[in-house]
C-alpha cells in the first residue's frame, strides 16, 4: 500500500546560495505549464491508494500567486485521504500572506514548514535569503492567529566563520518562536551552488561536532525530543511524512526530480523541464532485490534515534534483524545498542552515524 505523496514545486523568486535542489526562477507561463503537466502525471500514476501524509516542497511553493496555489491545491483533491492525514507545505517568510494561509486552511493543509535557516543578518546575506528575523516572527504569529499549531522551522548551522555563540543565539531565537518542531542541518557545500562556485569550504569537523552537541543540548533542555538525526519535536509533533521515509514505507513522488518508492522499485523523475512537459517523467530507476530492500530498511531506520523495532522488522520483512550484515558485531562493538525491543545507534555515535551506516551498503 502506497500511502504518502510528495509533490515538488521547483519555482523560487530568489535562488539561495546553498541550494542544489531542482529549481527555477518564477515565471508565470512556466508555472501554468508545470501545473498542467503535474496534473497529467498525478492522474496517470496515482492508483487510488488511501493517503495518510502529503508534503508539498520545493523550491518555494509559497512563491506561487494565490490563483496558482489554488490550482495546485485543487490537484490534491484527486487523492483519497485517511481521516487523520498530515498535510505539509513549505513556505518562505517573504512570500507568505494572510490570503495564502487562509487558502491552505481551505484545502486542509495542517502543517507548515518554514525556511528560516538563520536569524543572523550577516549569515542571511551569506546564504542568499531575503528575510530577517522580525519578518519570521511576524509570519509565525500570523500562522498561529489563523489557527496553525503544527509548525516546523529549519535551521542551517556550521556556516563559514560562524561561532558557537552565534549559533546559540540562533537557537534561542528559534525557541522564542514557540513552535513544536525544529529541523537542523549542517551546511554542506554542494556542486552547482553559488557557495561551491565561490570555493567556500565546509567548516572544521571538530567545530561542526561541538555545534551539533550544542543544538542537541539546548533543544532537549527545552523539552524537544531528538527523534531523528536532524529533527527535534515536542511529543506527538514528529513529522509523520518524513517518518514514512525513515520507516522505508512506500510513497509517490510527483513533479520534477521527485523520488518514488513503490513495491520493488525506486525511481527518480527527470529534472528536465522540457522532458517533464512532454510526459517523459522518469529519469532513472532501480529494481530492488530483497537484499536491497533490507539494506535501505537498515540505513533509513537507524537514522531514527530509537532505531528499529525488532518485532516490527521481523513482521514486515520476515527476517531477524540480528541475522543481517554485521549487526551482531556492531552491537558487540557498542556502536549499536540492543535494548531488547529496539536496536539503535549508540547516542554518542550519532554524529558519526554515516561511518556505521556504510556497513549496510551492498556487500
N, C-alpha and C positions, 0 to 999 in steps of 0.2 A: 504493500500500500504506500503510495506516494502522498504524503500529507503536508508538504510545505512548498512554498513558492518564493523564489527571489526574482525580482524584476529590476533590470538595470536601466537607469536613465543617464545617458552619457553627457548631458549638457551642463555647462557651467558659464556663469557670467565672468568668472575670473579663474585662471588656471594657477593652482598653488605650486610653489617651488619644489615640493617634495613628492607630488602625486604622480604615480606611474599607472594609475587605472586608465581604462579606455574612456576618453573624454574629448569633447569638442566645445568650442565657444558657441554660446547660444545663438541660434539663427532661427527665426520664426518658421521659415519654409522647411528647414531641416527637421524641426520638431514635429511639424504636421506630417511630414513623410514618415518619420520614425514611428510615431504613434499608430499610424495606419499599418505599417509593417509589423509592429508589435502585436496588434490585434490579430493579424494573419497568423503569426507564429503561435500565439496562445490558442486560437481557435483550432489550429491544425494539431497541436501536440497534447493539449490537456485532455485527459481521459476520464473526466467526471469523478476523480478522487475527492474524498472529503478532506478539506484543507484545515489544518489546525494553526498554522503560522504563515504569515506573508510578510515579506520585507521588501520595501522599495528603496534601493540605494543608488549610488552614483559614483562619479558625477555629483550633481546637486539637484535632486528632484524639485526642491522648492524654488529653483531658478525659473521654472515654467510659470507662465502667467495663469491667471485664475481660470480662463477658458480651457487652456491646455491641461491644467491639473485636473479639471473636471472630466475631460476626455479620457485621461489616464485612469482616474479613479473609477470611471464607469466600466472600464475593462475588468476590474476586479469583480464585478457583478457576474461575470462568466463563471466564477468558481463557486463551488458548494462548500460552505464553511461549517465547521463544528460550532456548537453553541458558544463555547468559551474561547474562541480563537484569539490569537495575538496578531495585531496588525501594526507594523512599524513602518515609519517613513523617515528618511534622513532629511535634515534641514540645515541651512546655514542662517545665522542670526540676521544678516543684512537682507535676506530675501524672504524672511518670514513675516507675514502680516496677519492682522486680525481676520481678514476676509479668508485667507488661506487656511487658518486654523479652524474656522467655522466650517469650511468645506471638508476638511479632514474629518471632523466630527460627523458631518452629514453622511460620509461614506464609511463610518465605523472604524476609522483609524483610532487605535487606543494606546499607542506607544510612539514616542518621539525620540529620535536620536539626533542630538545637535553637535555639529562640529565646532568645538571651542578651541581645542588644540593647546592654547596657552593664553594666559591673561596678561602677559608681559608685552608692553607696546613694542619694545625692541625686537622681541622674538616673533611677534605677529608679523612685523615687516619682513623679517628674515624668512619666514615660512610663506610669505606672499598672501597673507589673509587680509580681508577687507572689513574687519570689525574691530571693536575694542570691548573691554570687559563691561563697560557701562551699558552697551547695547545688549550684550549677553544677559545681563541682569534684567533689563527691561523686557526682553523676549521670553525669558523663563517665567517672569511674573505674569506676563500676558497669557502664556500657556496654562499656568495654574489658575488664573482668574477665569479662564474659559473651560475649566474642568479637567485638564490633563494632570494626572498624578504619576503616570509611569513614564519617566523622562530619563534618558541617558545623555551624558556629556562625555566627549572624547578629550583625552589629554595626550599630547606628544611631549616626550621628555628626551634627555640625552642630546640636547642641541649643542652645536658648537659654541664653546665658551660659557655655557650655562653652568651656574654654581649650584651646590646643594641648597644654599639659602634662597636662591631664586626659585628653585623647584618647590621648596617648602611653602613659599608664598603662593605659587600657582595652586598647590593642593589646598591650602587654606581658603583661597578664593573660591575654588570649586565646591568645597564643603559648605561655604556660606550660601550657596545656591539652594541647598537642602533638596537635592534630587536623590532618588533611590538607586541609581546605577551609574558607575563611572568606569569607562574603558581607558586603559593606559597603554601607550605604545612607545617603545624606544625607537627613536628616529633611525631608520636605515636608509642610507643613500643609495637610491636605485637608478639604474640606467634610464636614459630618456627623460630625466628631470633636470630642472634648472640647477639644483644643488649639485648634481653629478657633473653637469657641463662646467660649473664653476669650480670643480675639483675640490668640493667640500668632502672631508673625511669623517668617518664615524669616530666618536669620542673614545677615549681610553676605556678598556673593558672594566678595569677596577672601579673607575668612577661611575660607569654605567650600572655596575652591580650595587654600589652604595646608593645610587638613585632609586633603583628598584626596591632595595630594602627600606628606604625612607618612605616610599609610596605605600608599601605593604603595612608598615608600622602605623603610619598616620591614619590610613583608611580603616584598618582593623580596630584601632583605638576608638574610632567614631562609630563602631557598630556594623561596618561593612563586612560581609563575608567574602573572602577571597575564594571564588569558586572555579576559576579558570585562570591560566597563566596571566592573562592580561585584563581580567574582568573582576569587578567587585560590585556587590549588590547587597541591599538590605534583604532580609528574609522575604521570600515569595516575589522578589522583583528580578530574579535571574532572567536573562534573555532566552525565552523559550525557543525562538528561531535559531539562535546560534547553538543551542544545545542539540538541535537536530544534526548539525554538522559534527559536533564532538561525540555524539552518540552513534555516528555512522549510519544514520537513518536516511531514507530516500527523500529527494527533493527535486522539483523542477527549477530550472534557471531559464528565464526568458529575457531576450534583449542582447545587445552587443556584448560579447566576451563573457556572458553569463555561463556558469558551470552547472551541470545537472548530474545527479546520481540516481539512476533507476536500476532495477534488478539486473545485476551482472554487467553493468555498463556505466562508465563515467565519460562525459564528453563536455567540451567547451565550445561555445559559439564563436563565430568569426568576430574579429574586431574591425572588419572592413565594412564601412557604411554602405558602399555601393552593392556589395555582395548581399548584405542583410536585406536591403530593399528589394532585391531580386528573389528573396526567399531561400538563398543559399546560407542556411543558418549555421550549420556545424563546421567548425574548423578542424578539430581533432577529437578522436575518441579512443577509449581504452576498454577493451573487452576483459572483464575481470575473471580470474580463476578463483577458486575457493581460498587459495593461499593469498592472493592479492586482497581479497575482502577482509581476511583476518589481519593482514598487515595494516590496512587502513584502520581497522577497528582498534588496534593497539596504539597506533601513532596518534589518532584523534582522541581516543578515550583517556589516554594518560596526560592529555592537556588539562583535564579536569583535576582540581585539587583533591577531590575524593576518589578519583581514579575510576576503576572499572569494577562493577559488582560481579563477583564470580558466578553466582547463581544465574543472574540475568544473562551473562555471557554464554553460559552453558545452554540455556534455553533458546537463545537467539541463534547460536551458531552450531550447536551440537558438539562442542569441543570444550575440553577442560583447559582453561587459560594457562594453567600451570604446565601443560604439556607443549606449549608453543615456544618457538625460538629458544632463547636462553633466559626465560622469565625466572626460573628457579635460581639460576646463577646470580641474576641481578638482585634477587631477594637476599641471597646469602651475602652479597657484597653490600647490602643495605642501601642500594640505590633505589630499589623498590621495596615497599612495605606491604606485608600481607597481614591485615588485622583480623582475619577470619572470614569476613564478609566481602571486603573490598581489597583490591591491590592498587596502590597508587605510588607516585614518585615521592620519595622522601622530601619533606618540605625544605630541608637545607640544600637540596639538589635541584630545586625548581628552576633556578636561574640558568643552570647548565643543562636543562632538560633535553635540548637537542642532542647532546652527547649520549643520552640514554636512548632517545627515540631512534637514533641511527641504527640501533641493534635490530630494529624491526623492518628495515628497508631491504627487501629482497633477501636472498640467502644463497 
